């Protein structure tokens, strides 16, 4: 992949061109607070809106919902809902009763566990905080 970038005077990316893929170009526009507002390309256009504190509220007319006092995403454009622990880490996102993803964190807010259906992934860290283990297990397949 060979990409070319152009920039605005304030260093925001103005465009990206893929020279290998028929000179496919994406152009980017921003508001006065340097938040991305539009992406234009031959594959289609996207637009974004924001609330007063900078949360993205919509993408091409799809709405996002935030909790009023915590500023955490409550529901995204795919209708996933989100739950958080007291430290603000996502502990669950859910599409419906049968599609639930669960997450867990250690005392230092490091991601240690993910579960989706029969699949689980857990992580371990050394004393320096570097991840030293990633273990994947699929209950339906009966092994690692």
Sine and cosine of phi, psi and omega as CSV:
sin_phi,cos_phi,sin_psi,cos_psi,sin_omega,cos_omega
0.00,0.00,0.77,-0.64,0.05,-1.00
-0.86,-0.51,0.92,-0.39,-0.08,-1.00
-0.92,-0.40,0.59,-0.81,0.11,-0.99
-0.88,-0.48,0.66,-0.75,-0.05,-1.00
-0.87,-0.49,0.62,-0.79,0.22,-0.97
-0.86,-0.51,0.44,-0.90,-0.10,-1.00
-0.76,-0.64,0.49,-0.87,0.15,-0.99
-0.98,0.20,0.18,-0.98,0.00,-1.00
-0.86,0.51,-0.48,0.87,-0.01,-1.00
-1.00,-0.02,0.21,0.98,0.06,-1.00
0.98,0.17,0.07,1.00,0.14,-0.99
-0.92,0.38,0.59,-0.81,0.07,-1.00
-0.92,0.38,0.82,-0.57,0.02,-1.00
-1.00,-0.03,-0.60,0.80,0.02,-1.00
-0.35,-0.94,0.40,-0.92,0.11,-0.99
-0.76,-0.65,0.78,-0.62,0.02,-1.00
-0.88,-0.48,0.76,-0.65,0.08,-1.00
-0.99,-0.11,0.97,-0.25,-0.10,-1.00
-0.96,0.27,-0.33,0.94,0.01,-1.00
-1.00,0.07,-0.51,0.86,-0.05,-1.00
-0.99,-0.12,0.90,0.43,0.06,-1.00
0.80,0.60,0.60,0.80,0.00,-1.00
0.81,0.58,0.61,0.79,0.04,-1.00
-0.88,0.48,0.80,-0.60,-0.06,-1.00
-0.81,-0.58,0.67,-0.75,0.16,-0.99
-0.91,-0.40,0.72,-0.69,0.06,-1.00
-0.92,-0.39,0.59,-0.81,-0.10,-1.00
-0.84,-0.54,0.63,-0.77,0.08,-1.00
-0.79,-0.61,0.49,-0.87,-0.10,-0.99
-0.74,-0.67,0.38,-0.93,0.10,-1.00
-1.00,0.05,-0.08,-1.00,-0.04,-1.00
-0.91,0.42,-0.28,0.96,0.04,-1.00
-0.99,-0.17,0.25,0.97,0.02,-1.00
0.91,0.43,0.46,0.89,0.08,-1.00
-1.00,-0.05,0.67,-0.74,0.00,-1.00
-0.88,0.48,0.80,-0.60,0.00,-1.00
-0.91,-0.41,-0.54,0.84,0.04,-1.00
-0.57,-0.82,0.53,-0.85,0.17,-0.99
-0.80,-0.59,0.82,-0.57,-0.05,-1.00
-0.87,-0.50,0.74,-0.67,0.05,-1.00
-0.36,-0.93,0.14,-0.99,0.04,-1.00
-0.93,0.36,-0.32,0.95,0.02,-1.00
-0.99,0.14,-0.15,0.99,-0.01,-1.00
0.72,-0.69,0.23,-0.97,-0.04,-1.00
-0.93,-0.37,0.50,-0.86,0.07,-1.00
-0.77,-0.64,0.59,-0.81,0.07,-1.00
-0.75,-0.66,0.49,-0.87,-0.08,-1.00
-0.74,-0.67,0.59,-0.81,0.12,-0.99
-0.81,-0.59,0.37,-0.93,-0.10,-1.00
-0.72,-0.69,0.42,-0.91,0.11,-0.99
-1.00,0.04,-0.06,-1.00,-0.10,-1.00
-0.90,0.44,-0.42,0.91,-0.02,-1.00
-0.98,-0.22,0.16,0.99,0.12,-0.99
0.99,-0.12,0.05,1.00,0.06,-1.00
-0.95,0.31,0.69,-0.73,0.07,-1.00
-0.94,0.33,0.83,-0.55,-0.07,-1.00
-0.98,-0.20,-0.43,0.90,0.02,-1.00
-0.42,-0.91,0.43,-0.90,0.11,-0.99
-0.71,-0.70,0.91,-0.42,-0.05,-1.00
0.77,0.64,0.65,0.76,0.05,-1.00
1.00,0.09,-0.05,1.00,0.07,-1.00
-1.00,0.05,0.76,-0.66,-0.12,-0.99
-1.00,-0.04,0.49,-0.87,0.14,-0.99
-0.90,-0.44,0.56,-0.83,0.01,-1.00
-0.87,-0.50,0.67,-0.74,0.00,-1.00
-0.86,-0.51,0.52,-0.85,0.17,-0.99
-0.90,0.44,0.63,-0.77,-0.06,-1.00
-0.88,0.47,-0.72,0.70,-0.16,-0.99
-0.99,-0.14,-0.29,0.96,-0.05,-1.00
-0.96,-0.27,-0.28,0.96,0.00,-1.00
0.92,0.39,0.34,0.94,0.01,-1.00
-1.00,-0.08,0.58,-0.82,0.02,-1.00
-0.88,0.48,0.79,-0.61,0.01,-1.00
-0.98,-0.17,-0.66,0.75,-0.02,-1.00
-0.51,-0.86,0.70,-0.72,0.00,-1.00
-0.98,-0.20,-0.07,-1.00,-0.07,-1.00
-0.92,0.39,-0.28,0.96,0.03,-1.00
-1.00,-0.07,0.09,1.00,-0.04,-1.00
0.95,0.32,0.34,0.94,0.18,-0.98
-0.95,0.30,0.65,-0.76,0.13,-0.99
-0.96,-0.28,0.44,-0.90,-0.12,-0.99
-0.80,-0.59,0.62,-0.79,0.13,-0.99
-0.83,-0.56,0.51,-0.86,-0.11,-0.99
-0.78,-0.62,0.43,-0.90,0.16,-0.99
-1.00,0.08,-0.03,-1.00,-0.06,-1.00
-0.91,0.41,-0.31,0.95,0.01,-1.00
-1.00,-0.07,0.02,1.00,0.02,-1.00
1.00,-0.01,0.09,1.00,0.04,-1.00
-0.98,0.20,0.65,-0.76,0.09,-1.00
-0.93,0.37,0.82,-0.57,0.04,-1.00
-0.95,-0.32,-0.26,0.97,0.02,-1.00
-0.31,-0.95,0.67,-0.74,0.30,-0.96
-0.76,-0.65,0.59,-0.81,-0.24,-0.97
-0.63,-0.78,0.71,-0.70,0.09,-1.00
-0.99,-0.10,-0.68,0.74,0.07,-1.00
-0.40,-0.92,-0.07,-1.00,-0.07,-1.00
-0.88,0.48,-0.42,0.91,-0.05,-1.00
-0.99,-0.13,-0.14,0.99,0.00,-1.00
-0.87,-0.49,1.00,-0.06,-0.02,-1.00
-0.79,-0.61,0.80,-0.61,0.12,-0.99
-0.96,-0.29,0.75,-0.66,-0.01,-1.00
-0.89,-0.45,0.58,-0.82,-0.03,-1.00
-0.74,-0.68,0.51,-0.86,0.07,-1.00
-0.65,-0.76,0.41,-0.91,-0.07,-1.00
-0.70,-0.71,0.45,-0.89,0.04,-1.00
-1.00,0.07,-0.10,-1.00,-0.05,-1.00
-0.88,0.48,-0.34,0.94,-0.02,-1.00
-0.97,-0.23,0.31,0.95,0.01,-1.00
0.88,0.47,0.44,0.90,0.08,-1.00
-1.00,0.01,0.66,-0.75,-0.01,-1.00
-0.91,0.40,0.86,-0.50,-0.06,-1.00
-0.85,-0.53,-0.19,0.98,-0.13,-0.99
-0.38,-0.93,0.66,-0.75,0.09,-1.00
-0.67,-0.74,0.69,-0.73,0.03,-1.00
-0.68,-0.74,0.75,-0.66,0.10,-1.00
-0.62,-0.79,0.94,-0.33,-0.03,-1.00
0.87,0.49,-0.81,-0.58,-0.03,-1.00
-0.99,0.10,-0.13,0.99,-0.06,-1.00
-1.00,-0.09,0.68,-0.73,0.13,-0.99
-0.72,-0.70,0.51,-0.86,0.10,-0.99
-0.71,-0.71,0.76,-0.65,0.10,-1.00
-0.80,-0.60,0.41,-0.91,-0.10,-1.00
-0.78,-0.63,0.49,-0.87,0.09,-1.00
-0.75,-0.66,0.47,-0.88,-0.07,-1.00
-0.80,-0.60,0.48,-0.88,0.07,-1.00
-1.00,0.03,-0.04,-1.00,-0.06,-1.00
-0.90,0.44,-0.39,0.92,0.03,-1.00
-1.00,0.08,-0.06,1.00,0.01,-1.00
1.00,0.03,0.12,0.99,0.03,-1.00
-1.00,0.07,0.66,-0.75,0.02,-1.00
-0.94,0.35,0.80,-0.60,-0.04,-1.00
-0.89,-0.46,-0.14,0.99,-0.02,-1.00
-0.52,-0.85,0.65,-0.76,0.17,-0.98
-0.71,-0.70,0.88,-0.48,-0.05,-1.00
-0.87,-0.49,0.83,-0.55,0.01,-1.00
-0.95,-0.32,0.68,-0.73,0.03,-1.00
-0.62,-0.78,0.69,-0.73,0.08,-1.00
-0.86,-0.51,0.94,-0.35,-0.06,-1.00
-0.86,0.51,-0.60,0.80,-0.02,-1.00
-0.94,0.35,-0.51,0.86,0.00,-1.00
-1.00,-0.02,-0.18,0.98,0.11,-0.99
0.95,0.30,0.45,0.89,0.03,-1.00
-0.06,-1.00,-0.07,-1.00,-0.02,-1.00
-0.99,0.17,0.00,0.00,0.00,0.00
